[in-house]
Amino acid sequence: MVIAEDFFEQFNSGNLLAGDAPLRYRRTVLEPGGSVIGERSGEELLGRPQSMGALQRWMAAEFNPAP
């Protein structure tokens, strides 16, 4: 769940095929498949180490919605 939310923040939530994120995901995660360590391909996609920030933001929005 942590990595999924972190990856998802890279995409345009209104149009998942817009921008450069879909192609970057394909080239850095899908194409290499198991030939690259998952953590390394994730860092390459994100441009940084994975973090809990995206999951924390999602949880805050999901479970503490604005009034």
PDB file of N, CA, C, O and CB in Angstrom:
ATOM      1  N   MET A   1       0.825  -1.194   0.000  1.00  0.00           N
ATOM      2  CA  MET A   1       0.000   0.000   0.000  1.00  0.00           C
ATOM      3  C   MET A   1       0.868   1.257   0.000  1.00  0.00           C
ATOM      4  O   MET A   1       0.538   2.241  -0.661  1.00  0.00           O
ATOM      5  CB  MET A   1      -0.938  -0.001   1.208  1.00  0.00           C
ATOM      6  N   VAL A   2       1.963   1.224   0.732  1.00  0.00           N
ATOM      7  CA  VAL A   2       2.825   2.410   0.806  1.00  0.00           C
ATOM      8  C   VAL A   2       3.370   2.763  -0.568  1.00  0.00           C
ATOM      9  O   VAL A   2       3.257   3.906  -1.010  1.00  0.00           O
ATOM     10  CB  VAL A   2       3.986   2.180   1.791  1.00  0.00           C
ATOM     11  N   ILE A   3       3.959   1.786  -1.244  1.00  0.00           N
ATOM     12  CA  ILE A   3       4.546   2.073  -2.556  1.00  0.00           C
ATOM     13  C   ILE A   3       3.478   2.416  -3.585  1.00  0.00           C
ATOM     14  O   ILE A   3       3.713   3.248  -4.462  1.00  0.00           O
ATOM     15  CB  ILE A   3       5.366   0.882  -3.040  1.00  0.00           C
ATOM     16  N   ALA A   4       2.315   1.793  -3.494  1.00  0.00           N
ATOM     17  CA  ALA A   4       1.237   2.081  -4.442  1.00  0.00           C
ATOM     18  C   ALA A   4       0.808   3.541  -4.345  1.00  0.00           C
ATOM     19  O   ALA A   4       0.653   4.209  -5.368  1.00  0.00           O
ATOM     20  CB  ALA A   4       0.034   1.157  -4.188  1.00  0.00           C
ATOM     21  N   GLU A   5       0.619   4.033  -3.154  1.00  0.00           N
ATOM     22  CA  GLU A   5       0.225   5.437  -2.979  1.00  0.00           C
ATOM     23  C   GLU A   5       1.343   6.373  -3.425  1.00  0.00           C
ATOM     24  O   GLU A   5       1.086   7.412  -4.034  1.00  0.00           O
ATOM     25  CB  GLU A   5      -0.143   5.718  -1.509  1.00  0.00           C
ATOM     26  N   ASP A   6       2.579   6.001  -3.121  1.00  0.00           N
ATOM     27  CA  ASP A   6       3.718   6.820  -3.519  1.00  0.00           C
ATOM     28  C   ASP A   6       3.800   6.902  -5.040  1.00  0.00           C
ATOM     29  O   ASP A   6       4.021   7.980  -5.592  1.00  0.00           O
ATOM     30  CB  ASP A   6       5.026   6.250  -2.938  1.00  0.00           C
ATOM     31  N   PHE A   7       3.625   5.769  -5.721  1.00  0.00           N
ATOM     32  CA  PHE A   7       3.627   5.754  -7.180  1.00  0.00           C
ATOM     33  C   PHE A   7       2.439   6.536  -7.727  1.00  0.00           C
ATOM     34  O   PHE A   7       2.593   7.320  -8.663  1.00  0.00           O
ATOM     35  CB  PHE A   7       3.601   4.311  -7.705  1.00  0.00           C
ATOM     36  N   PHE A   8       1.255   6.332  -7.151  1.00  0.00           N
ATOM     37  CA  PHE A   8       0.037   6.950  -7.666  1.00  0.00           C
ATOM     38  C   PHE A   8       0.123   8.474  -7.645  1.00  0.00           C
ATOM     39  O   PHE A   8      -0.444   9.134  -8.516  1.00  0.00           O
ATOM     40  CB  PHE A   8      -1.167   6.488  -6.856  1.00  0.00           C
ATOM     41  N   GLU A   9       0.820   9.037  -6.669  1.00  0.00           N
ATOM     42  CA  GLU A   9       0.954  10.493  -6.612  1.00  0.00           C
ATOM     43  C   GLU A   9       1.718  11.052  -7.803  1.00  0.00           C
ATOM     44  O   GLU A   9       1.644  12.251  -8.072  1.00  0.00           O
ATOM     45  CB  GLU A   9       1.645  10.900  -5.332  1.00  0.00           C
ATOM     46  N   GLN A  10       2.445  10.216  -8.512  1.00  0.00           N
ATOM     47  CA  GLN A  10       3.200  10.669  -9.671  1.00  0.00           C
ATOM     48  C   GLN A  10       2.292  10.917 -10.877  1.00  0.00           C
ATOM     49  O   GLN A  10       2.663  11.634 -11.807  1.00  0.00           O
ATOM     50  CB  GLN A  10       4.271   9.649 -10.027  1.00  0.00           C
ATOM     51  N   PHE A  11       1.111  10.323 -10.851  1.00  0.00           N
ATOM     52  CA  PHE A  11       0.184  10.379 -11.979  1.00  0.00           C
ATOM     53  C   PHE A  11      -0.851  11.488 -11.792  1.00  0.00           C
ATOM     54  O   PHE A  11      -1.110  11.929 -10.672  1.00  0.00           O
ATOM     55  CB  PHE A  11      -0.519   9.029 -12.156  1.00  0.00           C
ATOM     56  N   ASN A  12      -1.433  11.926 -12.899  1.00  0.00           N
ATOM     57  CA  ASN A  12      -2.534  12.882 -12.887  1.00  0.00           C
ATOM     58  C   ASN A  12      -3.790  12.081 -12.538  1.00  0.00           C
ATOM     59  O   ASN A  12      -4.226  11.248 -13.332  1.00  0.00           O
ATOM     60  CB  ASN A  12      -2.681  13.643 -14.283  1.00  0.00           C
ATOM     61  N   SER A  13      -4.371  12.319 -11.371  1.00  0.00           N
ATOM     62  CA  SER A  13      -5.523  11.519 -10.928  1.00  0.00           C
ATOM     63  C   SER A  13      -6.752  11.710 -11.812  1.00  0.00           C
ATOM     64  O   SER A  13      -7.635  10.852 -11.823  1.00  0.00           O
ATOM     65  CB  SER A  13      -5.875  11.871  -9.496  1.00  0.00           C
ATOM     66  N   GLY A  14      -6.828  12.810 -12.550  1.00  0.00           N
ATOM     67  CA  GLY A  14      -7.949  13.043 -13.459  1.00  0.00           C
ATOM     68  C   GLY A  14      -7.806  12.312 -14.785  1.00  0.00           C
ATOM     69  O   GLY A  14      -8.801  12.021 -15.448  1.00  0.00           O
ATOM     70  N   ASN A  15      -6.566  12.015 -15.171  1.00  0.00           N
ATOM     71  CA  ASN A  15      -6.286  11.303 -16.421  1.00  0.00           C
ATOM     72  C   ASN A  15      -4.974  10.552 -16.220  1.00  0.00           C
ATOM     73  O   ASN A  15      -3.895  11.125 -16.373  1.00  0.00           O
ATOM     74  CB  ASN A  15      -6.207  12.294 -17.661  1.00  0.00           C
ATOM     75  N   LEU A  16      -5.068   9.291 -15.884  1.00  0.00           N
ATOM     76  CA  LEU A  16      -3.880   8.503 -15.543  1.00  0.00           C
ATOM     77  C   LEU A  16      -2.910   8.335 -16.707  1.00  0.00           C
ATOM     78  O   LEU A  16      -1.760   7.953 -16.496  1.00  0.00           O
ATOM     79  CB  LEU A  16      -4.298   7.148 -15.049  1.00  0.00           C
ATOM     80  N   LEU A  17      -3.355   8.615 -17.934  1.00  0.00           N
ATOM     81  CA  LEU A  17      -2.471   8.476 -19.085  1.00  0.00           C
ATOM     82  C   LEU A  17      -1.818   9.795 -19.495  1.00  0.00           C
ATOM     83  O   LEU A  17      -1.036   9.825 -20.445  1.00  0.00           O
ATOM     84  CB  LEU A  17      -3.240   7.911 -20.249  1.00  0.00           C
ATOM     85  N   ALA A  18      -2.127  10.880 -18.793  1.00  0.00           N
ATOM     86  CA  ALA A  18      -1.573  12.197 -19.120  1.00  0.00           C
ATOM     87  C   ALA A  18      -0.190  12.371 -18.501  1.00  0.00           C
ATOM     88  O   ALA A  18       0.148  11.732 -17.505  1.00  0.00           O
ATOM     89  CB  ALA A  18      -2.515  13.313 -18.634  1.00  0.00           C
ATOM     90  N   GLY A  19       0.587  13.235 -19.103  1.00  0.00           N
ATOM     91  CA  GLY A  19       1.891  13.578 -18.566  1.00  0.00           C
ATOM     92  C   GLY A  19       2.943  12.512 -18.841  1.00  0.00           C
ATOM     93  O   GLY A  19       2.724  11.589 -19.625  1.00  0.00           O
ATOM     94  N   ASP A  20       4.091  12.658 -18.181  1.00  0.00           N
ATOM     95  CA  ASP A  20       5.202  11.743 -18.427  1.00  0.00           C
ATOM     96  C   ASP A  20       5.227  10.547 -17.482  1.00  0.00           C
ATOM     97  O   ASP A  20       5.999   9.616 -17.710  1.00  0.00           O
ATOM     98  CB  ASP A  20       6.494  12.485 -18.316  1.00  0.00           C
ATOM     99  N   ALA A  21       4.418  10.538 -16.441  1.00  0.00           N
ATOM    100  CA  ALA A  21       4.443   9.454 -15.451  1.00  0.00           C
ATOM    101  C   ALA A  21       4.143   8.073 -16.043  1.00  0.00           C
ATOM    102  O   ALA A  21       4.831   7.116 -15.686  1.00  0.00           O
ATOM    103  CB  ALA A  21       3.447   9.749 -14.358  1.00  0.00           C
ATOM    104  N   PRO A  22       3.156   7.922 -16.926  1.00  0.00           N
ATOM    105  CA  PRO A  22       2.882   6.574 -17.456  1.00  0.00           C
ATOM    106  C   PRO A  22       4.075   5.976 -18.202  1.00  0.00           C
ATOM    107  O   PRO A  22       4.387   4.798 -18.027  1.00  0.00           O
ATOM    108  CB  PRO A  22       1.680   6.619 -18.387  1.00  0.00           C
ATOM    109  N   LEU A  23       4.733   6.766 -19.018  1.00  0.00           N
ATOM    110  CA  LEU A  23       5.878   6.262 -19.767  1.00  0.00           C
ATOM    111  C   LEU A  23       7.060   5.984 -18.830  1.00  0.00           C
ATOM    112  O   LEU A  23       7.756   4.980 -18.987  1.00  0.00           O
ATOM    113  CB  LEU A  23       6.286   7.267 -20.861  1.00  0.00           C
ATOM    114  N   ARG A  24       7.285   6.876 -17.855  1.00  0.00           N
ATOM    115  CA  ARG A  24       8.351   6.635 -16.872  1.00  0.00           C
ATOM    116  C   ARG A  24       8.083   5.350 -16.110  1.00  0.00           C
ATOM    117  O   ARG A  24       9.012   4.577 -15.875  1.00  0.00           O
ATOM    118  CB  ARG A  24       8.472   7.819 -15.889  1.00  0.00           C
ATOM    119  N   TYR A  25       6.839   5.097 -15.716  1.00  0.00           N
ATOM    120  CA  TYR A  25       6.474   3.875 -14.999  1.00  0.00           C
ATOM    121  C   TYR A  25       6.750   2.650 -15.873  1.00  0.00           C
ATOM    122  O   TYR A  25       7.324   1.661 -15.417  1.00  0.00           O
ATOM    123  CB  TYR A  25       4.982   3.913 -14.577  1.00  0.00           C
ATOM    124  N   ARG A  26       6.339   2.735 -17.113  1.00  0.00           N
ATOM    125  CA  ARG A  26       6.569   1.609 -18.036  1.00  0.00           C
ATOM    126  C   ARG A  26       8.056   1.314 -18.182  1.00  0.00           C
ATOM    127  O   ARG A  26       8.484   0.162 -18.105  1.00  0.00           O
ATOM    128  CB  ARG A  26       5.959   1.909 -19.419  1.00  0.00           C
ATOM    129  N   ARG A  27       8.837   2.370 -18.391  1.00  0.00           N
ATOM    130  CA  ARG A  27      10.272   2.177 -18.652  1.00  0.00           C
ATOM    131  C   ARG A  27      11.069   1.795 -17.407  1.00  0.00           C
ATOM    132  O   ARG A  27      12.013   1.010 -17.498  1.00  0.00           O
ATOM    133  CB  ARG A  27      10.855   3.436 -19.244  1.00  0.00           C
ATOM    134  N   THR A  28      10.704   2.335 -16.255  1.00  0.00           N
ATOM    135  CA  THR A  28      11.519   2.083 -15.061  1.00  0.00           C
ATOM    136  C   THR A  28      11.048   0.899 -14.230  1.00  0.00           C
ATOM    137  O   THR A  28      11.852   0.299 -13.517  1.00  0.00           O
ATOM    138  CB  THR A  28      11.534   3.303 -14.200  1.00  0.00           C
ATOM    139  N   VAL A  29       9.764   0.544 -14.303  1.00  0.00           N
ATOM    140  CA  VAL A  29       9.229  -0.530 -13.461  1.00  0.00           C
ATOM    141  C   VAL A  29       8.812  -1.746 -14.288  1.00  0.00           C
ATOM    142  O   VAL A  29       9.251  -2.863 -14.013  1.00  0.00           O
ATOM    143  CB  VAL A  29       8.035  -0.020 -12.654  1.00  0.00           C
ATOM    144  N   LEU A  30       7.974  -1.536 -15.290  1.00  0.00           N
ATOM    145  CA  LEU A  30       7.419  -2.669 -16.036  1.00  0.00           C
ATOM    146  C   LEU A  30       8.415  -3.336 -16.983  1.00  0.00           C
ATOM    147  O   LEU A  30       8.546  -4.560 -16.982  1.00  0.00           O
ATOM    148  CB  LEU A  30       6.230  -2.212 -16.819  1.00  0.00           C
ATOM    149  N   GLU A  31       9.115  -2.540 -17.791  1.00  0.00           N
ATOM    150  CA  GLU A  31      10.023  -3.131 -18.775  1.00  0.00           C
ATOM    151  C   GLU A  31      11.157  -3.951 -18.144  1.00  0.00           C
ATOM    152  O   GLU A  31      11.425  -5.061 -18.604  1.00  0.00           O
ATOM    153  CB  GLU A  31      10.612  -2.040 -19.631  1.00  0.00           C
ATOM    154  N   PRO A  32      11.831  -3.434 -17.104  1.00  0.00           N
ATOM    155  CA  PRO A  32      12.912  -4.230 -16.515  1.00  0.00           C
ATOM    156  C   PRO A  32      12.401  -5.464 -15.769  1.00  0.00           C
ATOM    157  O   PRO A  32      13.126  -6.447 -15.616  1.00  0.00           O
ATOM    158  CB  PRO A  32      13.725  -3.369 -15.571  1.00  0.00           C
ATOM    159  N   GLY A  33      11.163  -5.408 -15.309  1.00  0.00           N
ATOM    160  CA  GLY A  33      10.582  -6.539 -14.588  1.00  0.00           C
ATOM    161  C   GLY A  33      11.448  -6.964 -13.416  1.00  0.00           C
ATOM    162  O   GLY A  33      11.878  -6.129 -12.620  1.00  0.00           O
ATOM    163  N   GLY A  34      11.704  -8.256 -13.310  1.00  0.00           N
ATOM    164  CA  GLY A  34      12.478  -8.790 -12.199  1.00  0.00           C
ATOM    165  C   GLY A  34      13.979  -8.669 -12.364  1.00  0.00           C
ATOM    166  O   GLY A  34      14.733  -9.117 -11.500  1.00  0.00           O
ATOM    167  N   SER A  35      14.434  -8.062 -13.476  1.00  0.00           N
ATOM    168  CA  SER A  35      15.877  -7.930 -13.679  1.00  0.00           C
ATOM    169  C   SER A  35      16.476  -6.819 -12.828  1.00  0.00           C
ATOM    170  O   SER A  35      17.698  -6.726 -12.708  1.00  0.00           O
ATOM    171  CB  SER A  35      16.176  -7.668 -15.142  1.00  0.00           C
ATOM    172  N   VAL A  36      15.637  -5.977 -12.237  1.00  0.00           N
ATOM    173  CA  VAL A  36      16.090  -4.889 -11.373  1.00  0.00           C
ATOM    174  C   VAL A  36      15.406  -5.042 -10.026  1.00  0.00           C
ATOM    175  O   VAL A  36      14.224  -5.379  -9.956  1.00  0.00           O
ATOM    176  CB  VAL A  36      15.786  -3.487 -12.005  1.00  0.00           C
ATOM    177  N   ILE A  37      16.144  -4.796  -8.968  1.00  0.00           N
ATOM    178  CA  ILE A  37      15.571  -4.856  -7.619  1.00  0.00           C
ATOM    179  C   ILE A  37      14.434  -3.839  -7.534  1.00  0.00           C
ATOM    180  O   ILE A  37      14.592  -2.691  -7.947  1.00  0.00           O
ATOM    181  CB  ILE A  37      16.662  -4.576  -6.519  1.00  0.00           C
ATOM    182  N   GLY A  38      13.296  -4.263  -7.000  1.00  0.00           N
ATOM    183  CA  GLY A  38      12.105  -3.417  -6.924  1.00  0.00           C
ATOM    184  C   GLY A  38      12.343  -2.074  -6.277  1.00  0.00           C
ATOM    185  O   GLY A  38      11.851  -1.053  -6.758  1.00  0.00           O
ATOM    186  N   GLU A  39      13.085  -2.064  -5.203  1.00  0.00           N
ATOM    187  CA  GLU A  39      13.347  -0.802  -4.509  1.00  0.00           C
ATOM    188  C   GLU A  39      14.109   0.162  -5.413  1.00  0.00           C
ATOM    189  O   GLU A  39      13.848   1.366  -5.403  1.00  0.00           O
ATOM    190  CB  GLU A  39      14.138  -1.053  -3.214  1.00  0.00           C
ATOM    191  N   ARG A  40      15.035  -0.359  -6.183  1.00  0.00           N
ATOM    192  CA  ARG A  40      15.830   0.493  -7.083  1.00  0.00           C
ATOM    193  C   ARG A  40      14.963   1.075  -8.193  1.00  0.00           C
ATOM    194  O   ARG A  40      15.079   2.258  -8.513  1.00  0.00           O
ATOM    195  CB  ARG A  40      16.997  -0.306  -7.693  1.00  0.00           C
ATOM    196  N   SER A  41      14.097   0.256  -8.784  1.00  0.00           N
ATOM    197  CA  SER A  41      13.240   0.783  -9.853  1.00  0.00           C
ATOM    198  C   SER A  41      12.231   1.782  -9.290  1.00  0.00           C
ATOM    199  O   SER A  41      11.874   2.749  -9.963  1.00  0.00           O
ATOM    200  CB  SER A  41      12.504  -0.368 -10.576  1.00  0.00           C
ATOM    201  N   GLY A  42      11.775   1.558  -8.071  1.00  0.00           N
ATOM    202  CA  GLY A  42      10.878   2.517  -7.431  1.00  0.00           C
ATOM    203  C   GLY A  42      11.549   3.853  -7.203  1.00  0.00           C
ATOM    204  O   GLY A  42      10.957   4.902  -7.457  1.00  0.00           O
ATOM    205  N   GLU A  43      12.782   3.821  -6.725  1.00  0.00           N
ATOM    206  CA  GLU A  43      13.520   5.068  -6.504  1.00  0.00           C
ATOM    207  C   GLU A  43      13.783   5.789  -7.818  1.00  0.00           C
ATOM    208  O   GLU A  43      13.754   7.018  -7.876  1.00  0.00           O
ATOM    209  CB  GLU A  43      14.845   4.787  -5.787  1.00  0.00           C
ATOM    210  N   GLU A  44      14.040   5.018  -8.875  1.00  0.00           N
ATOM    211  CA  GLU A  44      14.262   5.638 -10.177  1.00  0.00           C
ATOM    212  C   GLU A  44      12.986   6.325 -10.665  1.00  0.00           C
ATOM    213  O   GLU A  44      13.049   7.431 -11.202  1.00  0.00           O
ATOM    214  CB  GLU A  44      14.732   4.588 -11.202  1.00  0.00           C
ATOM    215  N   LEU A  45      11.843   5.687 -10.486  1.00  0.00           N
ATOM    216  CA  LEU A  45      10.571   6.293 -10.897  1.00  0.00           C
ATOM    217  C   LEU A  45      10.277   7.555 -10.091  1.00  0.00           C
ATOM    218  O   LEU A  45       9.895   8.587 -10.645  1.00  0.00           O
ATOM    219  CB  LEU A  45       9.421   5.287 -10.734  1.00  0.00           C
ATOM    220  N   LEU A  46      10.460   7.456  -8.784  1.00  0.00           N
ATOM    221  CA  LEU A  46      10.114   8.570  -7.906  1.00  0.00           C
ATOM    222  C   LEU A  46      11.161   9.682  -7.908  1.00  0.00           C
ATOM    223  O   LEU A  46      10.846  10.838  -7.626  1.00  0.00           O
ATOM    224  CB  LEU A  46       9.923   8.066  -6.502  1.00  0.00           C
ATOM    225  N   GLY A  47      12.398   9.332  -8.225  1.00  0.00           N
ATOM    226  CA  GLY A  47      13.475  10.314  -8.162  1.00  0.00           C
ATOM    227  C   GLY A  47      13.951  10.536  -6.740  1.00  0.00           C
ATOM    228  O   GLY A  47      14.628  11.521  -6.448  1.00  0.00           O
ATOM    229  N   ARG A  48      13.594   9.617  -5.859  1.00  0.00           N
ATOM    230  CA  ARG A  48      13.950   9.706  -4.437  1.00  0.00           C
ATOM    231  C   ARG A  48      13.621   8.368  -3.791  1.00  0.00           C
ATOM    232  O   ARG A  48      12.952   7.536  -4.404  1.00  0.00           O
ATOM    233  CB  ARG A  48      13.188  10.887  -3.719  1.00  0.00           C
ATOM    234  N   PRO A  49      14.081   8.148  -2.563  1.00  0.00           N
ATOM    235  CA  PRO A  49      13.680   6.917  -1.863  1.00  0.00           C
ATOM    236  C   PRO A  49      12.173   6.925  -1.573  1.00  0.00           C
ATOM    237  O   PRO A  49      11.560   7.986  -1.458  1.00  0.00           O
ATOM    238  CB  PRO A  49      14.477   6.761  -0.539  1.00  0.00           C
ATOM    239  N   GLN A  50      11.601   5.752  -1.461  1.00  0.00           N
ATOM    240  CA  GLN A  50      10.185   5.646  -1.115  1.00  0.00           C
ATOM    241  C   GLN A  50       9.945   6.228   0.272  1.00  0.00           C
ATOM    242  O   GLN A  50      10.832   6.210   1.125  1.00  0.00           O
ATOM    243  CB  GLN A  50       9.713   4.174  -1.174  1.00  0.00           C
ATOM    244  N   SER A  51       8.739   6.742   0.489  1.00  0.00           N
ATOM    245  CA  SER A  51       8.420   7.314   1.797  1.00  0.00           C
ATOM    246  C   SER A  51       6.980   7.010   2.181  1.00  0.00           C
ATOM    247  O   SER A  51       6.181   6.561   1.359  1.00  0.00           O
ATOM    248  CB  SER A  51       8.658   8.831   1.796  1.00  0.00           C
ATOM    249  N   MET A  52       6.672   7.258   3.421  1.00  0.00           N
ATOM    250  CA  MET A  52       5.320   7.053   3.942  1.00  0.00           C
ATOM    251  C   MET A  52       4.421   8.261   3.691  1.00  0.00           C
ATOM    252  O   MET A  52       3.221   8.194   3.958  1.00  0.00           O
ATOM    253  CB  MET A  52       5.375   6.754   5.433  1.00  0.00           C
ATOM    254  N   GLY A  53       4.970   9.352   3.189  1.00  0.00           N
ATOM    255  CA  GLY A  53       4.220  10.595   3.034  1.00  0.00           C
ATOM    256  C   GLY A  53       2.943  10.463   2.235  1.00  0.00           C
ATOM    257  O   GLY A  53       1.903  10.973   2.652  1.00  0.00           O
ATOM    258  N   ALA A  54       2.992   9.791   1.094  1.00  0.00           N
ATOM    259  CA  ALA A  54       1.809   9.645   0.238  1.00  0.00           C
ATOM    260  C   ALA A  54       0.716   8.868   0.956  1.00  0.00           C
ATOM    261  O   ALA A  54      -0.457   9.237   0.888  1.00  0.00           O
ATOM    262  CB  ALA A  54       2.176   8.940  -1.079  1.00  0.00           C
ATOM    263  N   LEU A  55       1.093   7.796   1.643  1.00  0.00           N
ATOM    264  CA  LEU A  55       0.106   7.008   2.385  1.00  0.00           C
ATOM    265  C   LEU A  55      -0.492   7.830   3.515  1.00  0.00           C
ATOM    266  O   LEU A  55      -1.697   7.763   3.758  1.00  0.00           O
ATOM    267  CB  LEU A  55       0.743   5.725   2.942  1.00  0.00           C
ATOM    268  N   GLN A  56       0.320   8.590   4.198  1.00  0.00           N
ATOM    269  CA  GLN A  56      -0.178   9.429   5.291  1.00  0.00           C
ATOM    270  C   GLN A  56      -1.154  10.480   4.776  1.00  0.00           C
ATOM    271  O   GLN A  56      -2.179  10.739   5.406  1.00  0.00           O
ATOM    272  CB  GLN A  56       0.988  10.108   6.019  1.00  0.00           C
ATOM    273  N   ARG A  57      -0.838  11.087   3.632  1.00  0.00           N
ATOM    274  CA  ARG A  57      -1.755  12.079   3.044  1.00  0.00           C
ATOM    275  C   ARG A  57      -3.069  11.426   2.638  1.00  0.00           C
ATOM    276  O   ARG A  57      -4.141  11.985   2.873  1.00  0.00           O
ATOM    277  CB  ARG A  57      -1.107  12.763   1.820  1.00  0.00           C
ATOM    278  N   TRP A  58      -2.991  10.229   2.021  1.00  0.00           N
ATOM    279  CA  TRP A  58      -4.200   9.518   1.623  1.00  0.00           C
ATOM    280  C   TRP A  58      -5.042   9.169   2.844  1.00  0.00           C
ATOM    281  O   TRP A  58      -6.259   9.348   2.825  1.00  0.00           O
ATOM    282  CB  TRP A  58      -3.843   8.247   0.839  1.00  0.00           C
ATOM    283  N   MET A  59      -4.414   8.677   3.896  1.00  0.00           N
ATOM    284  CA  MET A  59      -5.159   8.305   5.109  1.00  0.00           C
ATOM    285  C   MET A  59      -5.822   9.532   5.720  1.00  0.00           C
ATOM    286  O   MET A  59      -6.971   9.459   6.156  1.00  0.00           O
ATOM    287  CB  MET A  59      -4.224   7.632   6.144  1.00  0.00           C
ATOM    288  N   ALA A  60      -5.121  10.650   5.759  1.00  0.00           N
ATOM    289  CA  ALA A  60      -5.693  11.872   6.318  1.00  0.00           C
ATOM    290  C   ALA A  60      -6.922  12.299   5.524  1.00  0.00           C
ATOM    291  O   ALA A  60      -7.943  12.670   6.105  1.00  0.00           O
ATOM    292  CB  ALA A  60      -4.650  13.000   6.331  1.00  0.00           C
ATOM    293  N   ALA A  61      -6.826  12.248   4.195  1.00  0.00           N
ATOM    294  CA  ALA A  61      -7.953  12.654   3.356  1.00  0.00           C
ATOM    295  C   ALA A  61      -9.107  11.646   3.450  1.00  0.00           C
ATOM    296  O   ALA A  61     -10.274  12.038   3.453  1.00  0.00           O
ATOM    297  CB  ALA A  61      -7.499  12.805   1.893  1.00  0.00           C
ATOM    298  N   GLU A  62      -8.786  10.362   3.525  1.00  0.00           N
ATOM    299  CA  GLU A  62      -9.811   9.317   3.536  1.00  0.00           C
ATOM    300  C   GLU A  62     -10.545   9.238   4.873  1.00  0.00           C
ATOM    301  O   GLU A  62     -11.765   9.069   4.901  1.00  0.00           O
ATOM    302  CB  GLU A  62      -9.182   7.973   3.218  1.00  0.00           C
ATOM    303  N   PHE A  63      -9.825   9.356   5.960  1.00  0.00           N
ATOM    304  CA  PHE A  63     -10.412   9.117   7.277  1.00  0.00           C
ATOM    305  C   PHE A  63     -10.700  10.392   8.075  1.00  0.00           C
ATOM    306  O   PHE A  63     -11.363  10.341   9.110  1.00  0.00           O
ATOM    307  CB  PHE A  63      -9.500   8.241   8.069  1.00  0.00           C
ATOM    308  N   ASN A  64     -10.207  11.519   7.597  1.00  0.00           N
ATOM    309  CA  ASN A  64     -10.480  12.799   8.257  1.00  0.00           C
ATOM    310  C   ASN A  64     -10.916  13.814   7.217  1.00  0.00           C
ATOM    311  O   ASN A  64     -10.254  14.838   7.044  1.00  0.00           O
ATOM    312  CB  ASN A  64      -9.235  13.309   9.031  1.00  0.00           C
ATOM    313  N   PRO A  65     -12.018  13.553   6.519  1.00  0.00           N
ATOM    314  CA  PRO A  65     -12.437  14.465   5.457  1.00  0.00           C
ATOM    315  C   PRO A  65     -12.777  15.857   6.006  1.00  0.00           C
ATOM    316  O   PRO A  65     -13.235  16.008   7.139  1.00  0.00           O
ATOM    317  CB  PRO A  65     -13.645  13.885   4.715  1.00  0.00           C
ATOM    318  N   ALA A  66     -12.539  16.849   5.175  1.00  0.00           N
ATOM    319  CA  ALA A  66     -12.849  18.228   5.548  1.00  0.00           C
ATOM    320  C   ALA A  66     -14.365  18.363   5.722  1.00  0.00           C
ATOM    321  O   ALA A  66     -15.130  17.760   4.969  1.00  0.00           O
ATOM    322  CB  ALA A  66     -12.315  19.237   4.470  1.00  0.00           C
ATOM    323  N   PRO A  67     -14.795  19.140   6.698  1.00  0.00           N
ATOM    324  CA  PRO A  67     -16.252  19.311   6.919  1.00  0.00           C
ATOM    325  C   PRO A  67     -16.930  20.098   5.829  1.00  0.00           C
ATOM    326  O   PRO A  67     -18.140  20.315   5.886  1.00  0.00           O
ATOM    327  CB  PRO A  67     -16.502  19.995   8.233  1.00  0.00           C
TER     328      PRO A  67
END
